[in-house]
Structure formats: C-alpha cells, structure tokens
Amino acid sequence: MITFPDHVKSHTHKQISCFGSGWAAPASRSHGGHAGWSTGLNYASEYRNVEGIIIPTKRWVYACEGDYQLVPEPLLVRIDMGEIIIK
C-alpha cells in the first residue's frame, strides 16, 4: 500500500499496485474517499525512452470484479500520449 503525503497531487491518497512483467502496472486499487474503496485495473503500455526515462504512452483503466476480473465496458480512463517533452 502506498500512502501519498498531502503535498503530492494524486487521484487518491492511498493506492495498491500489482506489477507484472515488462514494467506494467496492470492492477491498481485506489481508495476513493467519498466512495470508499473503488477497484480498477490500470494498464500501462507502449513504453518509450524519453531522454533516459521510460514512460508508458498509453494508460487505460477498466473496472474490475472479484479477484481482479476485468469488466471491458465502459473504459473508465483512456490516456494516449503523443509527443513527450521533458523540461
């Protein structure tokens, strides 16, 4: 479990992540505050080396049931990055 301090901006204060092969973070369970625990599968893919930093250019989040069984619809979050500039 990761607990972020108040000065760190994050969508939730507490998170649990399960890492798979290839640096993927396929499962992330987040404490949603008002909603209590909400569980989602957070898929990071299509990694790119940007100035020595490995960054996933796709991040998709799905709902899940039970023991992390993916619910394919609706897709909850879709982030597809194009150009990445590090300053």
C-alpha angles and dihedrals in degrees: 000000000000119000112193118212117242094257092059112087111225136147089246136019095227128037139172117204130189115202124210132188121304095034091289121153098205098166129042124169114197133193104231101196103217093033095043113220114003118181126212139165109234113198118195117187148149095056119202131193107234112182091327095314117112108222129180108231094196125053119174126174125201132181116249139198135213114337095010096294108167119241102207098203135087102026101221101199131011121184118174114176124205119176115018120197122185115203 
